[in-house]
Amino acid sequence: MPRKRPKKLDQLLGSQRLQQFADFTEQHQRWQQLMRDCFAKQPLAELISQCEVVAVSAPSLIIKVSSAAVGQRIKTEQERIITYFQTHATPAITRLEIRIRPGRQASATPPPPAQPKPAQNESDTVRKLREQAALCEEPLRSQLLALADKYDA
């Protein structure tokens, strides 16, 4: 099967799909700015970094949030947000949808840092295996002793 010839750069830059993507990106940035302005005028200014406008399509404004708690705070100001977007956005907004999509920054407690493995020589490991074997019953005891013998050799 013959391969298609690669498109030239000016063909790609002038394509309709690229223009649609550029238009959507520009529109998305406008929606984000509208949300920032709206939240700044509401008691929601500290939540701006945890929210993102996903889409504005009549009659819905869809906002992605990092947690259910953030979503609940936004829901309490739902009417004000809808009113703000009705006066400033092109499509008519009558409903607010909240989508919870936790991200890395959304976790309340960061994961613990990976503990570096302590530098131990094999004899120390063998000693600990034998100590643990002395505390265990069969068949675990014999398995631990066999493992210690394997490392001891």
Biotite code that builds the C-alpha atoms (Angstrom):
import biotite.structure as struc

atoms = struc.array([
    struc.Atom([0.000, 0.000, 0.000], chain_id="A", res_id=1, res_name="MET", atom_name="CA", element="C"),
    struc.Atom([1.525, 3.337, -0.968], chain_id="A", res_id=2, res_name="PRO", atom_name="CA", element="C"),
    struc.Atom([2.156, 5.856, 1.771], chain_id="A", res_id=3, res_name="ARG", atom_name="CA", element="C"),
    struc.Atom([0.552, 9.252, 1.786], chain_id="A", res_id=4, res_name="LYS", atom_name="CA", element="C"),
    struc.Atom([2.887, 12.092, 1.171], chain_id="A", res_id=5, res_name="ARG", atom_name="CA", element="C"),
    struc.Atom([3.501, 14.252, 4.229], chain_id="A", res_id=6, res_name="PRO", atom_name="CA", element="C"),
    struc.Atom([1.741, 17.581, 4.255], chain_id="A", res_id=7, res_name="LYS", atom_name="CA", element="C"),
    struc.Atom([3.730, 20.749, 3.968], chain_id="A", res_id=8, res_name="LYS", atom_name="CA", element="C"),
    struc.Atom([3.856, 23.079, 6.947], chain_id="A", res_id=9, res_name="LEU", atom_name="CA", element="C"),
    struc.Atom([1.738, 25.775, 5.301], chain_id="A", res_id=10, res_name="ASP", atom_name="CA", element="C"),
    struc.Atom([-0.934, 23.144, 4.552], chain_id="A", res_id=11, res_name="GLN", atom_name="CA", element="C"),
    struc.Atom([-1.010, 22.153, 8.218], chain_id="A", res_id=12, res_name="LEU", atom_name="CA", element="C"),
    struc.Atom([-1.084, 25.712, 9.496], chain_id="A", res_id=13, res_name="LEU", atom_name="CA", element="C"),
    struc.Atom([-3.883, 26.644, 7.131], chain_id="A", res_id=14, res_name="GLY", atom_name="CA", element="C"),
    struc.Atom([-6.032, 23.598, 7.900], chain_id="A", res_id=15, res_name="SER", atom_name="CA", element="C"),
    struc.Atom([-9.527, 23.970, 9.243], chain_id="A", res_id=16, res_name="GLN", atom_name="CA", element="C"),
    struc.Atom([-8.908, 21.573, 12.156], chain_id="A", res_id=17, res_name="ARG", atom_name="CA", element="C"),
    struc.Atom([-5.978, 23.634, 13.399], chain_id="A", res_id=18, res_name="LEU", atom_name="CA", element="C"),
    struc.Atom([-8.086, 26.784, 13.171], chain_id="A", res_id=19, res_name="GLN", atom_name="CA", element="C"),
    struc.Atom([-10.888, 25.109, 15.137], chain_id="A", res_id=20, res_name="GLN", atom_name="CA", element="C"),
    struc.Atom([-8.419, 24.071, 17.817], chain_id="A", res_id=21, res_name="PHE", atom_name="CA", element="C"),
    struc.Atom([-6.978, 27.594, 17.994], chain_id="A", res_id=22, res_name="ALA", atom_name="CA", element="C"),
    struc.Atom([-10.483, 29.058, 18.280], chain_id="A", res_id=23, res_name="ASP", atom_name="CA", element="C"),
    struc.Atom([-11.414, 26.628, 21.057], chain_id="A", res_id=24, res_name="PHE", atom_name="CA", element="C"),
    struc.Atom([-8.188, 27.360, 22.939], chain_id="A", res_id=25, res_name="THR", atom_name="CA", element="C"),
    struc.Atom([-8.862, 31.083, 22.745], chain_id="A", res_id=26, res_name="GLU", atom_name="CA", element="C"),
    struc.Atom([-12.468, 30.570, 23.884], chain_id="A", res_id=27, res_name="GLN", atom_name="CA", element="C"),
    struc.Atom([-11.310, 28.346, 26.769], chain_id="A", res_id=28, res_name="HIS", atom_name="CA", element="C"),
    struc.Atom([-8.913, 31.056, 27.930], chain_id="A", res_id=29, res_name="GLN", atom_name="CA", element="C"),
    struc.Atom([-11.766, 33.581, 27.889], chain_id="A", res_id=30, res_name="ARG", atom_name="CA", element="C"),
    struc.Atom([-13.930, 31.242, 29.980], chain_id="A", res_id=31, res_name="TRP", atom_name="CA", element="C"),
    struc.Atom([-11.100, 30.769, 32.466], chain_id="A", res_id=32, res_name="GLN", atom_name="CA", element="C"),
    struc.Atom([-10.668, 34.527, 32.759], chain_id="A", res_id=33, res_name="GLN", atom_name="CA", element="C"),
    struc.Atom([-14.421, 34.988, 33.251], chain_id="A", res_id=34, res_name="LEU", atom_name="CA", element="C"),
    struc.Atom([-14.359, 32.397, 36.027], chain_id="A", res_id=35, res_name="MET", atom_name="CA", element="C"),
    struc.Atom([-11.378, 34.103, 37.695], chain_id="A", res_id=36, res_name="ARG", atom_name="CA", element="C"),
    struc.Atom([-13.138, 37.476, 37.535], chain_id="A", res_id=37, res_name="ASP", atom_name="CA", element="C"),
    struc.Atom([-16.374, 35.976, 38.862], chain_id="A", res_id=38, res_name="CYS", atom_name="CA", element="C"),
    struc.Atom([-14.661, 34.174, 41.750], chain_id="A", res_id=39, res_name="PHE", atom_name="CA", element="C"),
    struc.Atom([-12.704, 37.296, 42.647], chain_id="A", res_id=40, res_name="ALA", atom_name="CA", element="C"),
    struc.Atom([-16.002, 39.167, 43.123], chain_id="A", res_id=41, res_name="LYS", atom_name="CA", element="C"),
    struc.Atom([-17.474, 36.295, 45.187], chain_id="A", res_id=42, res_name="GLN", atom_name="CA", element="C"),
    struc.Atom([-16.181, 34.813, 48.443], chain_id="A", res_id=43, res_name="PRO", atom_name="CA", element="C"),
    struc.Atom([-14.521, 32.125, 46.299], chain_id="A", res_id=44, res_name="LEU", atom_name="CA", element="C"),
    struc.Atom([-11.246, 33.810, 45.382], chain_id="A", res_id=45, res_name="ALA", atom_name="CA", element="C"),
    struc.Atom([-9.119, 31.215, 47.193], chain_id="A", res_id=46, res_name="GLU", atom_name="CA", element="C"),
    struc.Atom([-10.668, 28.411, 45.087], chain_id="A", res_id=47, res_name="LEU", atom_name="CA", element="C"),
    struc.Atom([-9.562, 29.699, 41.688], chain_id="A", res_id=48, res_name="ILE", atom_name="CA", element="C"),
    struc.Atom([-6.498, 27.450, 41.561], chain_id="A", res_id=49, res_name="SER", atom_name="CA", element="C"),
    struc.Atom([-8.649, 24.358, 42.223], chain_id="A", res_id=50, res_name="GLN", atom_name="CA", element="C"),
    struc.Atom([-11.214, 24.962, 39.464], chain_id="A", res_id=51, res_name="CYS", atom_name="CA", element="C"),
    struc.Atom([-11.261, 24.925, 35.695], chain_id="A", res_id=52, res_name="GLU", atom_name="CA", element="C"),
    struc.Atom([-14.009, 25.682, 33.195], chain_id="A", res_id=53, res_name="VAL", atom_name="CA", element="C"),
    struc.Atom([-14.438, 22.589, 31.036], chain_id="A", res_id=54, res_name="VAL", atom_name="CA", element="C"),
    struc.Atom([-17.110, 23.927, 28.697], chain_id="A", res_id=55, res_name="ALA", atom_name="CA", element="C"),
    struc.Atom([-19.755, 26.569, 28.265], chain_id="A", res_id=56, res_name="VAL", atom_name="CA", element="C"),
    struc.Atom([-22.529, 25.174, 26.133], chain_id="A", res_id=57, res_name="SER", atom_name="CA", element="C"),
    struc.Atom([-26.077, 26.433, 26.371], chain_id="A", res_id=58, res_name="ALA", atom_name="CA", element="C"),
    struc.Atom([-27.609, 25.991, 28.888], chain_id="A", res_id=59, res_name="PRO", atom_name="CA", element="C"),
    struc.Atom([-24.731, 24.611, 31.013], chain_id="A", res_id=60, res_name="SER", atom_name="CA", element="C"),
    struc.Atom([-21.537, 25.917, 32.506], chain_id="A", res_id=61, res_name="LEU", atom_name="CA", element="C"),
    struc.Atom([-19.351, 22.908, 33.328], chain_id="A", res_id=62, res_name="ILE", atom_name="CA", element="C"),
    struc.Atom([-16.625, 23.396, 35.941], chain_id="A", res_id=63, res_name="ILE", atom_name="CA", element="C"),
    struc.Atom([-14.053, 20.800, 36.952], chain_id="A", res_id=64, res_name="LYS", atom_name="CA", element="C"),
    struc.Atom([-13.052, 20.949, 40.627], chain_id="A", res_id=65, res_name="VAL", atom_name="CA", element="C"),
    struc.Atom([-10.379, 19.191, 42.655], chain_id="A", res_id=66, res_name="SER", atom_name="CA", element="C"),
    struc.Atom([-12.592, 17.911, 45.481], chain_id="A", res_id=67, res_name="SER", atom_name="CA", element="C"),
    struc.Atom([-16.179, 17.523, 46.617], chain_id="A", res_id=68, res_name="ALA", atom_name="CA", element="C"),
    struc.Atom([-15.652, 20.176, 49.285], chain_id="A", res_id=69, res_name="ALA", atom_name="CA", element="C"),
    struc.Atom([-14.630, 22.716, 46.645], chain_id="A", res_id=70, res_name="VAL", atom_name="CA", element="C"),
    struc.Atom([-17.626, 21.686, 44.538], chain_id="A", res_id=71, res_name="GLY", atom_name="CA", element="C"),
    struc.Atom([-19.949, 22.226, 47.477], chain_id="A", res_id=72, res_name="GLN", atom_name="CA", element="C"),
    struc.Atom([-18.542, 25.708, 48.122], chain_id="A", res_id=73, res_name="ARG", atom_name="CA", element="C"),
    struc.Atom([-19.117, 26.605, 44.473], chain_id="A", res_id=74, res_name="ILE", atom_name="CA", element="C"),
    struc.Atom([-22.659, 25.204, 44.574], chain_id="A", res_id=75, res_name="LYS", atom_name="CA", element="C"),
    struc.Atom([-23.483, 27.603, 47.426], chain_id="A", res_id=76, res_name="THR", atom_name="CA", element="C"),
    struc.Atom([-22.681, 30.508, 45.101], chain_id="A", res_id=77, res_name="GLU", atom_name="CA", element="C"),
    struc.Atom([-24.288, 28.884, 42.052], chain_id="A", res_id=78, res_name="GLN", atom_name="CA", element="C"),
    struc.Atom([-26.875, 31.582, 41.366], chain_id="A", res_id=79, res_name="GLU", atom_name="CA", element="C"),
    struc.Atom([-24.307, 34.383, 41.458], chain_id="A", res_id=80, res_name="ARG", atom_name="CA", element="C"),
    struc.Atom([-21.968, 32.471, 39.129], chain_id="A", res_id=81, res_name="ILE", atom_name="CA", element="C"),
    struc.Atom([-24.793, 31.765, 36.660], chain_id="A", res_id=82, res_name="ILE", atom_name="CA", element="C"),
    struc.Atom([-25.842, 35.411, 36.708], chain_id="A", res_id=83, res_name="THR", atom_name="CA", element="C"),
    struc.Atom([-22.265, 36.547, 36.107], chain_id="A", res_id=84, res_name="TYR", atom_name="CA", element="C"),
    struc.Atom([-21.818, 34.188, 33.152], chain_id="A", res_id=85, res_name="PHE", atom_name="CA", element="C"),
    struc.Atom([-25.232, 35.124, 31.730], chain_id="A", res_id=86, res_name="GLN", atom_name="CA", element="C"),
    struc.Atom([-24.164, 38.735, 31.488], chain_id="A", res_id=87, res_name="THR", atom_name="CA", element="C"),
    struc.Atom([-20.608, 38.102, 30.258], chain_id="A", res_id=88, res_name="HIS", atom_name="CA", element="C"),
    struc.Atom([-20.632, 34.878, 28.185], chain_id="A", res_id=89, res_name="ALA", atom_name="CA", element="C"),
    struc.Atom([-22.078, 34.425, 24.721], chain_id="A", res_id=90, res_name="THR", atom_name="CA", element="C"),
    struc.Atom([-24.278, 31.323, 25.260], chain_id="A", res_id=91, res_name="PRO", atom_name="CA", element="C"),
    struc.Atom([-27.242, 31.597, 27.628], chain_id="A", res_id=92, res_name="ALA", atom_name="CA", element="C"),
    struc.Atom([-26.301, 29.876, 30.900], chain_id="A", res_id=93, res_name="ILE", atom_name="CA", element="C"),
    struc.Atom([-29.066, 28.567, 33.162], chain_id="A", res_id=94, res_name="THR", atom_name="CA", element="C"),
    struc.Atom([-27.386, 25.608, 34.849], chain_id="A", res_id=95, res_name="ARG", atom_name="CA", element="C"),
    struc.Atom([-24.077, 24.941, 36.602], chain_id="A", res_id=96, res_name="LEU", atom_name="CA", element="C"),
    struc.Atom([-22.524, 21.469, 36.475], chain_id="A", res_id=97, res_name="GLU", atom_name="CA", element="C"),
    struc.Atom([-19.718, 20.520, 38.824], chain_id="A", res_id=98, res_name="ILE", atom_name="CA", element="C"),
    struc.Atom([-17.393, 17.660, 37.901], chain_id="A", res_id=99, res_name="ARG", atom_name="CA", element="C"),
    struc.Atom([-15.050, 16.359, 40.554], chain_id="A", res_id=100, res_name="ILE", atom_name="CA", element="C"),
    struc.Atom([-11.682, 15.371, 39.099], chain_id="A", res_id=101, res_name="ARG", atom_name="CA", element="C"),
    struc.Atom([-9.058, 15.141, 41.824], chain_id="A", res_id=102, res_name="PRO", atom_name="CA", element="C"),
    struc.Atom([-5.564, 15.979, 40.708], chain_id="A", res_id=103, res_name="GLY", atom_name="CA", element="C"),
    struc.Atom([-2.217, 15.673, 42.402], chain_id="A", res_id=104, res_name="ARG", atom_name="CA", element="C"),
    struc.Atom([-2.558, 19.096, 44.017], chain_id="A", res_id=105, res_name="GLN", atom_name="CA", element="C"),
    struc.Atom([-5.953, 18.124, 45.422], chain_id="A", res_id=106, res_name="ALA", atom_name="CA", element="C"),
    struc.Atom([-4.767, 15.582, 47.963], chain_id="A", res_id=107, res_name="SER", atom_name="CA", element="C"),
    struc.Atom([-4.959, 16.799, 51.536], chain_id="A", res_id=108, res_name="ALA", atom_name="CA", element="C"),
    struc.Atom([-1.855, 14.988, 52.652], chain_id="A", res_id=109, res_name="THR", atom_name="CA", element="C"),
    struc.Atom([1.052, 14.578, 50.281], chain_id="A", res_id=110, res_name="PRO", atom_name="CA", element="C"),
    struc.Atom([2.360, 11.056, 49.874], chain_id="A", res_id=111, res_name="PRO", atom_name="CA", element="C"),
    struc.Atom([5.245, 10.276, 52.190], chain_id="A", res_id=112, res_name="PRO", atom_name="CA", element="C"),
    struc.Atom([8.661, 10.601, 50.577], chain_id="A", res_id=113, res_name="PRO", atom_name="CA", element="C"),
    struc.Atom([10.239, 7.357, 49.510], chain_id="A", res_id=114, res_name="ALA", atom_name="CA", element="C"),
    struc.Atom([12.475, 6.033, 52.222], chain_id="A", res_id=115, res_name="GLN", atom_name="CA", element="C"),
    struc.Atom([15.975, 5.317, 50.977], chain_id="A", res_id=116, res_name="PRO", atom_name="CA", element="C"),
    struc.Atom([17.053, 1.774, 51.609], chain_id="A", res_id=117, res_name="LYS", atom_name="CA", element="C"),
    struc.Atom([19.619, 1.642, 54.357], chain_id="A", res_id=118, res_name="PRO", atom_name="CA", element="C"),
    struc.Atom([23.006, 0.437, 53.274], chain_id="A", res_id=119, res_name="ALA", atom_name="CA", element="C"),
    struc.Atom([23.422, -2.934, 54.932], chain_id="A", res_id=120, res_name="GLN", atom_name="CA", element="C"),
    struc.Atom([25.896, -5.636, 54.303], chain_id="A", res_id=121, res_name="ASN", atom_name="CA", element="C"),
    struc.Atom([24.682, -9.161, 53.631], chain_id="A", res_id=122, res_name="GLU", atom_name="CA", element="C"),
    struc.Atom([25.764, -10.501, 57.016], chain_id="A", res_id=123, res_name="SER", atom_name="CA", element="C"),
    struc.Atom([23.465, -8.004, 58.778], chain_id="A", res_id=124, res_name="ASP", atom_name="CA", element="C"),
    struc.Atom([20.563, -9.110, 56.568], chain_id="A", res_id=125, res_name="THR", atom_name="CA", element="C"),
    struc.Atom([21.352, -12.767, 57.216], chain_id="A", res_id=126, res_name="VAL", atom_name="CA", element="C"),
    struc.Atom([21.471, -12.108, 60.967], chain_id="A", res_id=127, res_name="ARG", atom_name="CA", element="C"),
    struc.Atom([18.033, -10.433, 60.891], chain_id="A", res_id=128, res_name="LYS", atom_name="CA", element="C"),
    struc.Atom([16.550, -13.278, 58.861], chain_id="A", res_id=129, res_name="LEU", atom_name="CA", element="C"),
    struc.Atom([17.831, -15.808, 61.398], chain_id="A", res_id=130, res_name="ARG", atom_name="CA", element="C"),
    struc.Atom([16.462, -13.726, 64.309], chain_id="A", res_id=131, res_name="GLU", atom_name="CA", element="C"),
    struc.Atom([13.040, -13.584, 62.683], chain_id="A", res_id=132, res_name="GLN", atom_name="CA", element="C"),
    struc.Atom([13.156, -17.323, 61.944], chain_id="A", res_id=133, res_name="ALA", atom_name="CA", element="C"),
    struc.Atom([13.734, -18.007, 65.655], chain_id="A", res_id=134, res_name="ALA", atom_name="CA", element="C"),
    struc.Atom([10.486, -16.165, 66.440], chain_id="A", res_id=135, res_name="LEU", atom_name="CA", element="C"),
    struc.Atom([8.375, -18.017, 63.845], chain_id="A", res_id=136, res_name="CYS", atom_name="CA", element="C"),
    struc.Atom([6.800, -21.446, 63.666], chain_id="A", res_id=137, res_name="GLU", atom_name="CA", element="C"),
    struc.Atom([7.175, -24.005, 60.888], chain_id="A", res_id=138, res_name="GLU", atom_name="CA", element="C"),
    struc.Atom([6.985, -23.828, 57.838], chain_id="A", res_id=139, res_name="PRO", atom_name="CA", element="C"),
    struc.Atom([7.899, -20.118, 57.854], chain_id="A", res_id=140, res_name="LEU", atom_name="CA", element="C"),
    struc.Atom([10.909, -20.793, 60.082], chain_id="A", res_id=141, res_name="ARG", atom_name="CA", element="C"),
    struc.Atom([12.506, -23.198, 57.600], chain_id="A", res_id=142, res_name="SER", atom_name="CA", element="C"),
    struc.Atom([11.781, -20.853, 54.693], chain_id="A", res_id=143, res_name="GLN", atom_name="CA", element="C"),
    struc.Atom([13.471, -17.936, 56.450], chain_id="A", res_id=144, res_name="LEU", atom_name="CA", element="C"),
    struc.Atom([16.475, -20.079, 57.378], chain_id="A", res_id=145, res_name="LEU", atom_name="CA", element="C"),
    struc.Atom([16.748, -21.297, 53.774], chain_id="A", res_id=146, res_name="ALA", atom_name="CA", element="C"),
    struc.Atom([16.675, -17.687, 52.596], chain_id="A", res_id=147, res_name="LEU", atom_name="CA", element="C"),
    struc.Atom([19.339, -16.725, 55.133], chain_id="A", res_id=148, res_name="ALA", atom_name="CA", element="C"),
    struc.Atom([21.506, -19.634, 53.959], chain_id="A", res_id=149, res_name="ASP", atom_name="CA", element="C"),
    struc.Atom([21.081, -18.483, 50.366], chain_id="A", res_id=150, res_name="LYS", atom_name="CA", element="C"),
    struc.Atom([22.371, -14.985, 51.220], chain_id="A", res_id=151, res_name="TYR", atom_name="CA", element="C"),
    struc.Atom([25.052, -16.314, 53.532], chain_id="A", res_id=152, res_name="ASP", atom_name="CA", element="C"),
    struc.Atom([26.687, -18.373, 50.774], chain_id="A", res_id=153, res_name="ALA", atom_name="CA", element="C"),
])
